[in-house]
Each structure stands twice: as C-alpha cells, then as structure tokens.
Amino acid sequence: PRAWADRDPDAAARLAAARAGLARLAELHHLPVENLVAPDLVRRLTWTPPAVGDAGTVAEVLRAGGARPWQVELVTPGLVEALAVTAADVAEDTAARVDTASEDVVR
C-alpha cells in the first residue's frame, strides 16, 4: 500500500476512502477495524475492484474472501462508496478544503 500512490493513484484513493469509512464505522460500533473486515480483503478489493461495483457484487467478493454475513451487511455500503472514489476526487476534495481554509484565514 505504501507504493500504491505511485503505481495506481486510483487504487490508493479507493483504499484511503475504504480505510476512512471503516474507521468511522468501527468507532461507531466500538470495534477494532480488523473485526469489521480483514484488512487484506479490503486491500485486495480496492486494488482490483470488481467490474461492477454494486452492493451485490461487493458482497459476493466479501463472502468469497471469508467475511461473515454480519460483516458483509455492515461494511458493504461503505465499500461500494469507496470503490467509486478516484484520485481526481481526492485532489478536488483537497483543493476545496484548502480554498475553504484560505477563506477562513482571510476572514
């Protein structure tokens, strides 16, 4: 994952989005992130996402990777969102935050 940004920026963006979403979900449920879904499964899913990134397909990949039914149900929506993230999205979001911060400084 350290080299992902150089090798495949979109995969790095998907992984970062997945990790952030899973961290929020883990905090909400008072669980360690690795109890929600195996980190290796998340890395494999975000590096090589399914051709169709809908909930059914993502759930199937999770089940095939050994995730339990409760895990699949809990993490699928967030992972579907993360799979739609691109490096361009991250760059736009970062630029928007910098612009907002600059406006706050001027005020």
ZIHU-V612723 format. One record per backbone hydrogen bond with DSSP energy under -0.5 kcal/mol. NH is the residue of the N-H (numbers start at 1). CO is the residue of the C=O. If there is no record, write none. Layout:
NH/CO
NH/CO
//
This chain:
4/1
6/3
7/3
8/4
12/8
13/9
14/10
15/11
16/12
17/13
18/14
19/15
20/16
21/17
22/18
23/19
24/20
25/21
26/22
27/23
28/24
29/25
30/27
31/26
35/32
36/32
36/33
37/33
41/38
42/38
43/39
44/40
45/41
46/42
47/43
48/44
53/51
58/54
59/55
60/56
61/57
62/58
63/59
64/60
65/61
66/63
67/62
72/68
73/69
74/70
75/71
76/72
79/75
80/76
81/77
82/78
83/79
84/80
84/81
85/82
90/86
91/87
92/88
93/89
94/90
95/91
96/92
97/93
98/94
99/95
100/96
101/97
102/98
103/99
104/100
105/101
106/102
107/103
//
